[in-house]
C-alpha cells in the first residue's frame, strides 16, 4: 500500500485503477470505502440514530419481542410479489 501512496500523484486514472485492482480484496475494499466517504461524507447525527435503532432491534430480538425472518424467506416474498 505504501508504494501505491507514493506513486498515486504520478499515475493516470487507468493506471491507478489497474494498480488498485491488483490489491488483495480487503485492501480494495478499504480503497472503495475511502472513496465513497469522499462522495458521501458521514453525518454523526445520522450515524448515532442508526446505532440507536440497531441497538433497539437487537434488544427486541434478544428479548423475543420480535421473531427474525430468514433472508431466503424475505427475498422469496419480494420475488413472488414482483413476479406476479
ABEGO torsion letter per residue (X at the ends): XAAAAAAAAABBAAAAAAAAAABBAAAAAAAAAAAAAAABBBBAAAAAAAAAAAAAAAAAAAAGABBBBBAAAAAAAAAAAAAX
